[in-house]
Amino acid sequence: MQQAAIYNYLSRFFSASGCALQADSHTGQLKVKLTEEMDQMLMNRPFYWHYIKQTGGIAETATLDFRTHTRGDQAELIYFGAPRLHQIFNVAEKMGTFIRLFQNLPEDAPAALEPWIGLNMKISYQCDLKRDRICSVGLQLINGTLIEGFEEMLSGLKLIPKMPDYLYTLSPLITVPSGIKRITAFIERELINEPTDWANEAGQRWLRDQALLDAFYEQQDTKPECYFQEKEALKEQYQPRISIQLINAGLFYLRSASFLPG
């Protein structure tokens, strides 16, 4: 599911950036023809773009091949911790973390679109080891319906940046700041209820190394400063912690009946 979330994120990021895509969700393959802006932000070739600017030449932007499945070796494997994914997160932050999109429906469809707020966040589990995952949550701003896997759900809808002429939007009953608070509270409740095996195991490793440190200095009645520095370093290394970082967010106007059961 984690790799599927990464695939959906990449598809939406490059689509929103105006890049041309050849995508196959079944194999996790994604070929991207970059725009000039994306090429300059991702490919690190300033001399080429300086030359194009000085000569007035026609630029040839790069094409990137990604894969989110481990099988195959003809494309760059993207996973949490991959330098390329970290680079894309940084570019997304520079370009702006908030978007607004509208669902494009047939002209004979019901005309009203309901407002949704969607948040994509990176959750990091840190001790002496680290694990990241994407959490995508959407909240309808009229009745408070909440959906996990919101990014994946959006990938099945046709979204455009301008509202179609024959549709209109409903006014929210829940404000955007209140919606963000509700989503944040939901994620915090989920994290509290998750298994803590990883944290307990880190604590055991911490106790083991602390015992070794104490044994090394046990003959000294007055502990030197380096003992306390090493003790603090063990705490920094092993103490379990969870951090949540916003990747991006959006306001989406959708016909809820097109994707919600019932």
Buried (B, 14 or more C-beta within 10 A) or exposed (E): EEBBBBBBBBBBBBBBBEBEEEBEBEBBBBBBBBBEBBBBBBBEEEEBBEEBEEEEEEEEBEEBEBBBBEEEEEBBBBBBEBEBBEEBBEBBEEBEBEBEBBBBBEEEBEEEBBBBBBBBBBBBBBBBEEEBBBBBBBBBBBEEEBBBBBBBBBBEBEBEEEBBEEBEBEEBEBEBEBBBEBBBEBBEEEEEEEEEEBBEBBBEBBEEBBEEBEEEBEEEEEEEEEBEEBBEEBEEBBBBEEEBEBBBBBBBBBBBEEEEEE
